[in-house]
Amino acid sequence: MLKKTKSTYDFAFSTCRNISCPDDDSAQRKVYSGHAPITSVLGLNDHENVREYLVEARGKQKHSPTLVHQAIRKTLKDHPEQFSVLNGGMVIVAHSAELDDKTKILHLNNPSIINGSQTQGELKRYVSEYGSDLDFTPNIKYEIIVTTDEDLIAEISIARNFQNDVRAISIAGRRGQLDQLEIEMQKHDSKIKLRKSETDLTQDDEFLDTEKLIQVIFALLPEEILAKLNIIDPSNKVFAYSQKTRCLKLYQKIVEDESPEIYNCCLQIAPHAWNLYKKWKSHPEFKGTRLRSITRDEGSIIDVPDGIVFPIIAAYSAFVRRTSNGWKIQQPKHLTDKELINSAAQAYMEIAGHNPQTMGKSKACYSSLYTITSIYAKLEKK
């Protein structure tokens, strides 16, 4: 079985072959493959994987078992002797490995599952349920990649998980593309932790909704910055509301392209964008507007739909300025929140037909609010 001694694990195997190719040898890495008793993988860490066991993500909220989970359970229960050929197996990375053929043990340094967390979760469940009553201990196929190249480990983890429909947030998080954004947010609130994986849950407020944050960043970006991203119509912010995945992929592209002007603008306006989002989601001056889609409780504003909030945030982009201290929002003193609310309510009723989703997807609604803020912005310059 698997035994932990500091950062070294003794991985007991049934069969093991060194299948390293010349490419591996030249890159100073090794690849081992074979079969091992399922008990050998139960204690493995999965810190390098793009996501953990989904049924018990972070042990807080249980997700319903998928068809994959159900299939693994059925095989283990009904045909455990077929598990080694029916299951896709497990991919493991380690920084170093020492093979002992006599004892049939691989001594692994700092190992981690990078593909197979769902299988491991189901195996733990199976062993926990049957325990000492197991009449037969199945084997599992494994592949162990030995390398100290952290960037390669990240890319292997992503590539080996594509067949399981890994969400873009997990890929961005695993590549470290959200780390600097988190640091920038923590400058304004040290308690903030960004969601960097689909298994990081936002319901209990431990993690901030990173995808939503990136959406509001794009809503607030000034046209001059959006134009540099080769967006066909930089004045049209509808995509910020309606295309969450596109926003995340655009942000990933900004990080990968290493464009300091665009990237710094995104980072520096991020806290402002999020504060605007939180402010307008429950702005008390929506009281009395009689907008039916707003959630109220004893007269208090509980939730304003995103379809109304996003055009308002986009209107603030008229006030985003590059200063000697970075990108800031410089809102004119004479523009009141009440005026913006009245304009938003008018667009909601006359353009969007009292439908917040229509408002969020209507360029005309964004334009009507931006026209007002741009007028104030021009007057402020004079």
N, C-alpha and C positions, 0 to 999 in steps of 0.2 A: 504493500500500500504506500501511499504518499506520506512522507514524514517531513515536517518542517524543522530545520535547525538554522536559526537566523535567516539568512537569505538563500540558503541552500536547501534543495528538496531532493530526496531520494525517490526517484520515479521507477517503480517496479514494472517490468515489461514481460510480455510473453514471447514476443519476437521483436527484433530491432535490426534494421539495416541502415548503413550509411549510404544515402542515395545522392550525395553531393555531386554536382556536375562540374566541369572545368570552370564555368562562370562563377560558381560558388567558391571554388578554390582560389581563383584570382582575386575575389572580393573578400577573402579571409572569413568566410562563413561556412557553416556546415548545415546539412539537412539530414535528419533521421526520420525513418518511417517504420511503422510496424503495428502490432496490436498489444494492448495492455488490459489487465482486469479493470473493470469500471471503478473499483475502489481506488485505483491509482490516480484518478483525475478529480476525486471529490474535494480534495483540499487545495486545489490549485487556485491561485488568485486570478482575477480577470481584469486587473487595473489597466492593461494596455488595450482592452477591447473597446470598440466604439459604443457598445451598450452592454448592460448587464442583463441578468435574467428578468425578462419582462413581466412574468407573472408575479414577482415580488420586487418590483423596482424600488430600491432603497428601503424596502421593508415597510413602506408607509401606505401605499395604495396598491391593492392587488388588481392586476389586469386579468381579464378573462383569458383563459387558455386559447391559443390560436389552433388552427388545424395542425400545425407542425407539432405543437405540444401534445395534442390529442393523439397524433400518430405515434409519437415516441412512447407515450404511456401504453397504448394498445400493444405495441410490439413487445415492450418489457413485460407486460402482464401475460400476454397470450403466447408469445414465441420468443422468449429471451435468448434462445440458442441461435436465433436468426439476427439478433441485434447487430452483430459485427458486420454483417453484409447489407443490412437494410439501412443502417444509419450512415450518414455522410462522414462521421468521424469528427475529430477535433484538431485544430491547428494551435500550436503552442510556440511561443518565442522564449528564448533564454539568452542571457549574456554569455554564458559559457556552459559546456557540458563535458562530463567525463564518463566514458562508457566502461562499465565493468561487466564483461561477458560472463564471468564465472558466477557472480551473484545475480545476474540479470537485472542490474540497476543502472540507471542513468543519473548521475549526480548533476543536477541542474542549478545554475546560479541565477537568481532573480527571474524565475519563469512566470509567464502569464498566458492565459488563454486569449487568443485574438479572434478565434472563430469557434463557437461551440458553447457559449454561455447558456443558451437555451437547453442544449443537451445536458450540460452539467447540472442545471437546475432540476431537470426531470430525473436525472440519476440520483441526486440527493433525495428527492421526494420518494423515489422507488425504494432506496435502501432504508430510508427512515420508516417507510410504511411496513416493509417486510422484515427488516432487520435480520435477526438470527434465524428467521424462518426460511431464508433463501436456500433453496435446494441447489441452485445453479447460479454461479457468478459469471455474467456475460463478459465478453471482451469488447473493446472499442478500438477502432482504427485511430491512429494518431500520426501527426506530422509535427516534428519539432525543428524549428528554424533557429539556428544559433548565430546571433549577430549582436554587435554593440551599437549598430547604426540606428539611433533613435528615430530619425526621419524615415528610414526604410521600414522600421517597425510600424510606424503610424500608417504608412501607405499600404503595407501588407494587410493591416487590420481593416482598412477601408475597402481594399480590393476584394478581400476574402468574404466580406459581408454584403456585397452588392446584391447577391442573389436573394437576400432576406429583406430587401427593400428598406435599407437604412435611410432614415430621414436626413435631409441636408444639415439640420442643426447638429446632429451627432458627428458628421464629417467635419464641419467647420470647427466644432469644439475640439475634436481629436487632433486637428492640424494646428491648434493654437491660434486660430484666426479671430477668436473672441477674447483672448486674454487681455490685450491692451484696452479694448473697449470696457472690460470689467474694471481695470485699473482706473480708467478715466471716471467711471461712474462712482467708484469708491472714494475719489477725491472729494466728492460732494456728500456721500453717505457711506461711511466705512462698513456698514452692515450689509450692503448690497452684494448679492451673489448672482451672477448670470446663469441662466439655464444653458448648459453646453451639451446636453444629451437628451434624447427623447425619453430617457428614464429619469431625468431630473424633473420633479413634479412642481408645479406652480400653485396648486390649489391651496396649500397651507402657507403661502407667501414666503417660504424659505428661499425660493429662487424667483428672480425677476424674469418675466416673459421676454426673452431675448429677441425672438422673432418680431414681437410687437414693438419693442424698442427700435429695431432696425427699420420697421415700417414708418414710425413717426419721425425717425431721422430723415428719411427720404422725403417725407411730407414737408419737413422744415428746410431742407436744403435749398439755397438760392438758385435761381435759374442759371446763373453764370457757372456754377459748379456742375449742375446736371448736364449742361451743354457739353462739358468736357468729357462726359461719359458716353457721348454720341447717342444720347436718347433722342429719338426722332423729333419729339415735341417737348422740350424741357419745361414748357409752361403747363403741361398737362400732368397733374399729380394724381390722377385717378388710380394709377398702378400702385401707389403707396398704400391705398386702402384695400384694393381688390386682389393684389398679386403678392401674397406673403412670400412664396418661394422665390419669385423673381427678385424681390428686394434682398433676400438673403444671398442669392447667387451674385447679385450686383455688388453687394458688400464684400463677398469673398473675392471677387475680381479686383476690387479696389485694393484690398490687402495684398493680393498676389502681384498686382502690377506695380506696387510700391510707388504710387504717385503721392508725394508728400502733401501737395496742396489739397487734393480731394480727401485723402485719408485724414489729415489733421482737421479739416473742416468737419468731417463726420464725427470724429472723436470729441471735438471741442463743443459742438452743439448738442451732443447726445444727452447730457444732463438737462439742458434747457428743454429739449424736445420731450423728454420723459416728464418733467415737471409740468409742462403745458398740458400733456395728455392727462395726467392725474387731476390737474386743476379743472379742466373742462369736462371731465367725465362726471363730476358731481358739483358743477358750479351752481351756487345758491341762487344766482340771478336768473336761472331758467324758471324759477318759480313765477307763476303768472303768465307764462307763455302759452299754456294750454296745448303744448305739443304732446299728442297722445302716446307717442312711442317712448317717452321718458318714464323711467321707473321712479316712483315716489313712495315715501312712507311718512304718513301723518304730515304731509306738506313738505317734507325735506326731500331734496333731490338725491336719489341713490345712484342712478346710472343713466347717463346720456349715451345713446347709441353711437358707435364709432362712425357711422355714416354721417352723423352731424358734426362730430368732433374733428374728423380728419380735414374737411374743408377749412375749418377755423384754424387749425395748426398750419395748414399750407398757406393760409393768408399771412401768417406771421413771418413767412420767409421774406417778405418785403422789408422786414426790419433787421435781417441778419447782415451783419457788417464785419469786415475784416479790420481789426484794430491792432495796435502795437502789442496788445496782450492776447492776441488770438481772435478767433471768431466769437462774436457776442450778438445778443439780441438787444437792439436799441429801440424800444417802443416809444413812440411819441406820447408825451404827457396828456395831450388833449383827446386822445382816442380812448374811450371808455369801454369796459367789457360789455356794458349794457348795449352799446351801439352795435358791437359785433354780434351779440345775441339776437338783437332785433333783425339784423341783416340775415343771419343764419336762419331765423324763423321764417322770414319772408321767402328765402330760397327754398326752404323745406316745403312750404305750402304751395308756392306758385310755380316752382320749377320741378320739384321732386314729387309733387302730388301726395304729400304727407307720408312718403315712404322713405325711411332712413337709408335703406340699402340703395335705392335709386339716387338719393342725394350723394352717397359716397362714391357712386360710379358716374356721376354727371359732371362733365367738364364745365358746363354752364354754371353749376353751383359753386365750384371752386373759383371760377373767373369772377363771379359777382362779388364774392368776399374779398378776393385779391385786389380787385379794382379799388375797393374802399381803402384797404391798408396801404396800397401803393400811392394813393393820393396823399394820405397823411405822411408817408415816408418822404415824398417829394417836398411837401410843405415844411417838414422838419429840417431839411437840408438848406432851405433858403434863409 
